[in-house]
Amino acid sequence: MPIVLRVDGFDVVVLLPPREHGPAHVHVRKAGKEVVIVLSSLAVRKVEGMRSADVVTAVGIVADHSAELLNAWRKYHG
């Protein structure tokens, strides 16, 4: 599971096949907590223990880097 971006203590990760599936999304982690964000809509699919303020920050990071992150997802998933 490669870390494709690091910003302000957040690691943005793309999980690898065959475990992972569409739609294109990333896992954003900070301090052992995680949020899953769909790249096309920036929808939050799942939150595991992350504070609301950190979720908002994570969505902003993904929005700011969405093209780069979609390219990384496609690199691993085709």
N, C-alpha and C positions, 0 to 999 in steps of 0.2 A: 504494500500500500504506500505508494509514493506521496510524499509531501510536495505539492506543486506550488505552494506559496506560503510564505511566513510574513505576517504583518502584526506588529504590536502585541506579541504574545499569542496570537492565533495561528494555528497550523491548518491549512486547507489541504485536504487529503482526497485522492481519488482511489477508491477500492478497486481491486483488479478482478477480472473474470476468472473463473466462472461464478464466483460468489456474488458478484454485483450484477445489476440489471438496470434497465431504463426506467423512467426517463433520465436524461442526463442530469446528474446532481453531484454535489460535493458534500463531504463531511468536514465541518469546521470544529476544531477542538481547541480548548483552552483549559488549563489546570484540571485535566481529567474529565471535563464535561464536554458535551457534544451537541451540535445542531446539524440537521441534514437539510440542505437547501436545494431546491430544484432550480436549475440554471435558466430555463426558458421563461419562468414566471416569477422567480425569486420567492416562491412559496416555501414556507417552512413546513417540512414534512414530518419532522420528529425532533423533539428536544429531550435530551437526557441530562437533567440536573443543572443546566446552564441558566444563569440569572437572566432576567428579561433584558436588562441593559446590555449584556454581552450578546444576546441574540440579535438585538437591533444593530449593534456594531458589526457582528458577523455578516448580517444581511447587507450592510453597507459595503463591507470589504468585497463580498461576492459581486455586488452590483458594479463596483468600481473596476473589477477585473474580470467581468463576465466573459468577454471574448477570449481572453487568455485561458480561462478555466474551461470553457467549452472546447477549445483546441486540445487542452490536456486530456479531457475526458475522451474525446474522439481518438486521440493517440492510442489509448489503452482499450477502447471499446469498438473502434471502427466507425 
